[in-house]
């Protein structure tokens, strides 16, 4: 049979981390003609991931501009995808997660009457304002998509509550696949401070904080808590790759500058972030992806948000919700820094997000959808 043309569309660094291994898996399949389109919603951070995975896009919309808004991102993606889809005529478009690129890519495919596959489907907080705009992006993509690749049983159940039961596959999360490529022994970091840190005698805390819903008072509370942790625990080294957002840069430097054990560094390439995570003691983050990656590396995670669309990790014990209030964040970090039993309970809990073969399951599911494979993939966890 003629190979089916499958186009992956992504534009941000987190999307690229999770879609690159899938794009490479699709390219291996004789039954699939794999195409890759990037919007470059994030330019530099996206390019670093593409380089690490040696993935060359077939189409690049290059939409990023200074101080871009959600409206400009969405409209430029939507208009740019018109020409791409008209030229490539894919049989299936794959989008990932919940970004503006994800929503615009799915909507563009729908306008061209092209089936859509949603990778990392079914995540929900049921609060349309948090995370903003991600919660509504993924819900709208869920309404458009024909294939839904759910990382966990909980994600599949969320879709079922919305009467989405056809074309649903339980796959695990592709980010676990990505870690198999990026984490290596004796990794050498590009930033000297990361090579100089004592990861054995010191408790290195990896921090990320950048979400829009944390802008303002919540982020100020978070930064105050981080400063207090560094002040009170002499064995702590705090490493914070600061997001390029001017809003985040301003508040991070205001609260965390001029401390000998707080290291505000430039954003890290994905392989550097994963290898730093593998060596650190604890992760404190408002990122979604790190909640999945860190447990796979045996690192406890404190989530700097009021809620998470990844409740499986909370239930499994690998993640705790710390919220955005200074006192609570501080006390939860203090427990993990001083209570070895509490720390090891989180560090050794089973990661619910995957076994490193999510990309194979997704590619198998696509072949099954197009009649190129007799049986659907065996669901993750069975």
Secondary structure, DSSP 8 states (H G I E B T S, - for coil): ---EEEEEEE-SHHHHHHHHHHHHHHHH-TTEEEEEEE--SSSHHHHHHHHHTT---SEE-----TT--HHHHHHHHHHHHHHHHHHH--SEEEEETTSHHHHHHHHHHHHTT-EEEEET-----S-TTSSTTHHHHHHHHHHH-SEEEESSHHHHHHHHHTT--TTEEE---HHHHHHHHH--TT---SSHHHHHS-TTTSEEEEEE---GGGTTHHHHHHHHHHHHHHHH-TTEEEEEE--S-HHHHHHHHHHHSS-TTEEEE----HHHHHHHHHH-SEEEES-SHHHHHHHHTT-EEEE-SS--S-HHHHHHTSEEE--S-HHHHHHHHHHHHH-HHHHHHHHTS---S--S-HHHHHHHHHHHHTTSSSS----TT-
